[in-house]
Amino acid sequence: MITKRRAALRYAAPAVVVGALVAGGAIGAQTVQEKTAARPAAPSTAKAAPKAASAAPLPGHNPDRNAYFGDLHVHTYLSFDAYIFNVRKTPDDAYRFARGDAIGHAGGFDIRLQGGPLDFAGVTDHAEFMGAIREAADPHSPLSKLPITQGLFSTDPKEIGQAFNRIVTGFRDNSLPAEFSDPAVASRAWREVQDAAARNNAPGRFTTFVGYEYTSAPDGRNLHRNVIFRGANVASLPYTANASRDPENLWRTMDGWRAKGIEALAIPHNSNGSDGLMFDTVRMNGQPVDKAYADLRMRNEPLVEISQIKGTSETHPSLSPNDEWANFEIMESYIGSANKITKFAGGYVRRALEDGIIFREKVGSNPFKFGFISSSDTHNASPGSVEEPNYFSKTGRPDSRPDLRGSTPPNGATTWDGVDAAAAGGRYQAWGASGLAGVWAEENSREAIYAALRRKETFATSGPRIKVRFFASYNFPADLMTRSDTVRQAYARGVPMGGDLLAAKGKTPQFLVWAVRDPRAGYLQRAQVVKGWIENGQAKEKVFDVACSDGLQVGPNGRCADNGAGVNMKTCEPDRFKGDVELRTVWKDPEFNPKQRAFYYVRVLENPSCRWSTWDALRNGTPPNPKLAPTIMERAWSSPIWYEPTA
C-alpha cells in the first residue's frame, strides 16, 4: 500500500548546516524516552559525547562525529578461492590499495581507486584452509605433493572454474585432506593477517581491523559471516566452519573470547544466497527461537552486510511488491553454483527486521535487530573497488575481461546477433559494483570506529560515498533545520540510527532525515523512510517518500514527482542539471500508532547512472548486453531506529 499524503519539505540549507552534516554530529544516548524528550533545549556548550579510548584526540577528532567510509570484506591470496583465481596480492597490498595506491591485477593490468582512499578496511580471508592453497603452490611444501593439489594453478578460466569447484565440493562433503587444515599452516597465515593490520594502521589517517570470514554453507546455503576484532588482542586461531557449520557455535565461541578480554563482532553477508536459512524463524538445530538465542545472536552479531558484489539483500520484489525500487541488483542463485533460490523469506534483511519485531513480542527479545553496512567481498585484494566506471569485478582472472563477465559479446564479436546474451558471462552478469560501509565516529581509530559498529551508528551504500544521518525525537526544536548546531541538537534530544525510541505518552515522534551526495558521483533524487510494524500479530511494511529533489513535492500517490533525470547512453554522461546535492527534512509518520512496535530506516536514491556493464560496452565500442539493465539508481541505507512501546 502506498501512503496518500502530502508533506511539507525544506530544501535550502545554510552552508554552516551542510557543514555540520558533512563533519558529523554529537552527543546523546542510544535510547530516548519521555523523560529525555522533556528536557530543555541544550545550550551550544552541551556536553560532548565521550571521547574515543585513545590517549589523546587524534587529528580530525570531532565530538560531533565524522562520516568514515571503509570495506570490511576483503580477500587476498590467503583465501583458497582467491589463490585459485590467480590472485597473488597480500594483505599489505590490500591496505596499500585502500589507501589509494595502484596494485597489479591477476588479469595482467594495474588497478587503482578513482574516488580517493578509504578511511578504514579489514582483510577477511576465509578461515577455512587459510594459507593452505598458497603453501600448496610452493614445490617445497608437503601440501604440494597431495594428489588434490595437482591442477589447481591453471591460468585458463575454464580450468580455474574446475579447480574451484573441486575444492568447494571437497569442503562441503568434508573430503579434503586433513593437511589443508593443519593448525601450523593456518597459524602462519593468521600471523600474516595480524602483522599486516599492525603495519598499516595509522590512527587519525587510516584504520585497519584484524578479521576473517567464517564460511559456513550447509548444502550450499550461504551462512557466511565476517568476524571483526576490536583491536590487536585476537583469538589464537580463527573459529572455522570446519569445527561447526552452525553459527550458534561461532557465537558461543565469541562469548568465550569475550570472557578472556577478546572483543569481536560478526557480520552476516549474502543472505540472498541462503535460500531462506540466514534469518530462518527456527534455529538450525530445529529448536524454536527463544530469548536466550536472540540475546546470544545480538550480542555477537549486531550488524548485517546489506549489499555487495554478489547482489543486494535489502528486499526482494516478491517480498515487497509495493516497493518500486525493490528490484535492485537481485541475485537469485546459490553462492558459487547455479542452484536457484526457492525461498526468499528468511533471505532478505527487511523481512528479517519484520520477523524480529514479531519475536520481540513473542519471546521478549529481537534476534534480527541489525544495523546496516555494505562491503565489497573483493577477491582481488582491492578494498572499495565498487566504482561503476572503474569496474574489474571480483574473482581475479576468471572475470577480468568484459567478455568473460558478459558485458560485451564473446570472441571479438561486435554485436549480440546470434549470441545467447542471457547466458553470456554466466553468474558474473548478476554481480554488482557494491558496496561501502559508513560509520559516524569521533575520530579515525580502531576504538572509535569499532564503537560505532557496536552501537549500530552505521550506514550502507551501493558504492558512492553518500553521507546519511537519521535521528528520532519527541522534542526537536522548531528551528532545528536552520540552526548551526542541528546535529548536536539531534543527539542531545533524540536517538541516532541504531537505537531505540521508547514511548512518550501523547506524543508522536519526529524523524530527522538528512543526506549529502558523493561529490564524485550522482545527484540525489529522493529520500525515503521504510517502515515495518506489527498489526494484529502480522508484519507489515510501507515506503514513504519524504524529501524530493528539484523543488518537487510528494504527490497524492505518496511519491515524489519524476524529476526527469536521464543518462546519455552514448557517453554515459548523466543529467547534470537534475537532482540535489543534499536532501533533508523533519518527518512525522502520518500513520503512527503508539501501541505498535515498529522500525524505521532511510533509503536515499541517486538519479539514474550507467551500470558497470554499460560502461564496459561503451569502452569496447559495442552495444550493451540487451539482457542487462543499462542503468541503475545508486543508493544508501541508514541503520534502523526501533520504536519500542514498552521498555
HUURFEN-V50898 format. One record per residue. N is the residue number from 1. SS is DSSP state (H for helix, E for strand, - for the rest). Layout:
N/SS, N/SS
This chain:
1/-, 2/-, 3/-, 4/-, 5/-, 6/-, 7/-, 8/-, 9/-, 10/E, 11/-, 12/-, 13/-, 14/-, 15/H, 16/H, 17/H, 18/H, 19/H, 20/H, 21/H, 22/H, 23/H, 24/-, 25/-, 26/-, 27/-, 28/-, 29/-, 30/-, 31/E, 32/E, 33/-, 34/H, 35/H, 36/H, 37/H, 38/-, 39/-, 40/-, 41/-, 42/-, 43/-, 44/-, 45/-, 46/-, 47/-, 48/-, 49/-, 50/-, 51/-, 52/-, 53/-, 54/-, 55/-, 56/-, 57/-, 58/-, 59/-, 60/-, 61/-, 62/-, 63/-, 64/-, 65/-, 66/E, 67/E, 68/E, 69/E, 70/E, 71/E, 72/E, 73/E, 74/E, 75/-, 76/-, 77/-, 78/-, 79/-, 80/H, 81/H, 82/H, 83/H, 84/H, 85/-, 86/-, 87/-, 88/-, 89/-, 90/-, 91/H, 92/H, 93/H, 94/H, 95/H, 96/H, 97/H, 98/H, 99/-, 100/-, 101/-, 102/-, 103/E, 104/E, 105/-, 106/-, 107/-, 108/-, 109/-, 110/E, 111/E, 112/-, 113/-, 114/-, 115/-, 116/-, 117/-, 118/-, 119/-, 120/E, 121/E, 122/E, 123/E, 124/-, 125/-, 126/E, 127/-, 128/-, 129/-, 130/-, 131/-, 132/H, 133/H, 134/H, 135/H, 136/H, 137/-, 138/-, 139/-, 140/-, 141/-, 142/H, 143/H, 144/H, 145/H, 146/-, 147/H, 148/H, 149/H, 150/-, 151/-, 152/-, 153/-, 154/-, 155/-, 156/-, 157/H, 158/H, 159/H, 160/H, 161/H, 162/H, 163/H, 164/H, 165/H, 166/H, 167/H, 168/H, 169/H, 170/H, 171/H, 172/H, 173/-, 174/-, 175/-, 176/-, 177/-, 178/H, 179/H, 180/H, 181/H, 182/-, 183/H, 184/H, 185/H, 186/H, 187/H, 188/H, 189/H, 190/H, 191/H, 192/H, 193/H, 194/H, 195/H, 196/H, 197/H, 198/H, 199/H, 200/H, 201/-, 202/E, 203/-, 204/-, 205/-, 206/E, 207/E, 208/E, 209/E, 210/E, 211/E, 212/E, 213/E, 214/E, 215/-, 216/-, 217/-, 218/H, 219/H, 220/H, 221/-, 222/-, 223/-, 224/-, 225/E, 226/E, 227/E, 228/E, 229/E, 230/-, 231/-, 232/-, 233/-, 234/-, 235/-, 236/-, 237/-, 238/-, 239/-, 240/-, 241/-, 242/-, 243/-, 244/-, 245/-, 246/-, 247/H, 248/H, 249/H, 250/H, 251/H, 252/H, 253/H, 254/H, 255/H, 256/H, 257/H, 258/H, 259/H, 260/-, 261/-, 262/-, 263/-, 264/E, 265/E, 266/E, 267/E, 268/E, 269/-, 270/-, 271/H, 272/H, 273/H, 274/-, 275/-, 276/-, 277/-, 278/-, 279/-, 280/-, 281/-, 282/E, 283/-, 284/-, 285/-, 286/-, 287/-, 288/E, 289/-, 290/-, 291/H, 292/H, 293/H, 294/H, 295/H, 296/H, 297/H, 298/H, 299/H, 300/H, 301/-, 302/-, 303/E, 304/E, 305/E, 306/E, 307/E, 308/E, 309/-, 310/-, 311/E, 312/E, 313/-, 314/-, 315/-, 316/-, 317/-, 318/-, 319/-, 320/-, 321/-, 322/-, 323/-, 324/-, 325/-, 326/-, 327/-, 328/-, 329/-, 330/-, 331/-, 332/-, 333/E, 334/-, 335/-, 336/-, 337/-, 338/-, 339/-, 340/E, 341/-, 342/-, 343/-, 344/-, 345/-, 346/-, 347/-, 348/-, 349/H, 350/H, 351/H, 352/H, 353/H, 354/H, 355/H, 356/H, 357/H, 358/H, 359/H, 360/H, 361/H, 362/H, 363/H, 364/-, 365/-, 366/-, 367/-, 368/-, 369/-, 370/-, 371/E, 372/E, 373/E, 374/E, 375/-, 376/-, 377/-, 378/E, 379/-, 380/-, 381/-, 382/-, 383/-, 384/-, 385/-, 386/-, 387/-, 388/H, 389/H, 390/H, 391/-, 392/-, 393/-, 394/-, 395/-, 396/H, 397/H, 398/H, 399/H, 400/-, 401/-, 402/-, 403/-, 404/-, 405/-, 406/-, 407/-, 408/-, 409/-, 410/H, 411/H, 412/H, 413/-, 414/-, 415/-, 416/-, 417/-, 418/-, 419/-, 420/-, 421/-, 422/-, 423/-, 424/-, 425/-, 426/H, 427/H, 428/H, 429/H, 430/H, 431/-, 432/-, 433/-, 434/-, 435/-, 436/E, 437/E, 438/E, 439/E, 440/E, 441/E, 442/-, 443/-, 444/-, 445/-, 446/H, 447/H, 448/H, 449/H, 450/H, 451/H, 452/H, 453/H, 454/H, 455/H, 456/-, 457/-, 458/E, 459/E, 460/E, 461/E, 462/-, 463/-, 464/-, 465/-, 466/-, 467/E, 468/E, 469/E, 470/E, 471/E, 472/E, 473/E, 474/-, 475/-, 476/-, 477/-, 478/-, 479/-, 480/H, 481/H, 482/H, 483/-, 484/-, 485/-, 486/H, 487/H, 488/H, 489/H, 490/H, 491/H, 492/H, 493/H, 494/E, 495/E, 496/E, 497/-, 498/-, 499/-, 500/E, 501/E, 502/E, 503/-, 504/-, 505/-, 506/-, 507/-, 508/-, 509/-, 510/E, 511/E, 512/E, 513/E, 514/E, 515/E, 516/E, 517/-, 518/-, 519/-, 520/-, 521/-, 522/-, 523/-, 524/E, 525/E, 526/E, 527/E, 528/E, 529/E, 530/E, 531/E, 532/E, 533/E, 534/E, 535/E, 536/-, 537/-, 538/E, 539/E, 540/E, 541/E, 542/E, 543/E, 544/E, 545/E, 546/E, 547/E, 548/E, 549/-, 550/-, 551/-, 552/-, 553/-, 554/E, 555/-, 556/-, 557/-, 558/-, 559/-, 560/E, 561/-, 562/-, 563/-, 564/-, 565/-, 566/-, 567/E, 568/E, 569/-, 570/-, 571/-, 572/-, 573/E, 574/E, 575/-, 576/-, 577/-, 578/-, 579/-, 580/E, 581/-, 582/E, 583/E, 584/E, 585/E, 586/E, 587/E, 588/E, 589/-, 590/-, 591/-, 592/-, 593/-, 594/-, 595/-, 596/-, 597/-, 598/E, 599/E, 600/E, 601/E, 602/E, 603/E, 604/E, 605/E, 606/E, 607/-, 608/-, 609/E, 610/E, 611/-, 612/H, 613/H, 614/H, 615/H, 616/H, 617/H, 618/H, 619/H, 620/H, 621/-, 622/-, 623/-, 624/-, 625/-, 626/-, 627/-, 628/-, 629/-, 630/-, 631/E, 632/E, 633/-, 634/-, 635/E, 636/E, 637/E, 638/E, 639/-, 640/-, 641/E, 642/E, 643/E, 644/E, 645/-, 646/-, 647/-
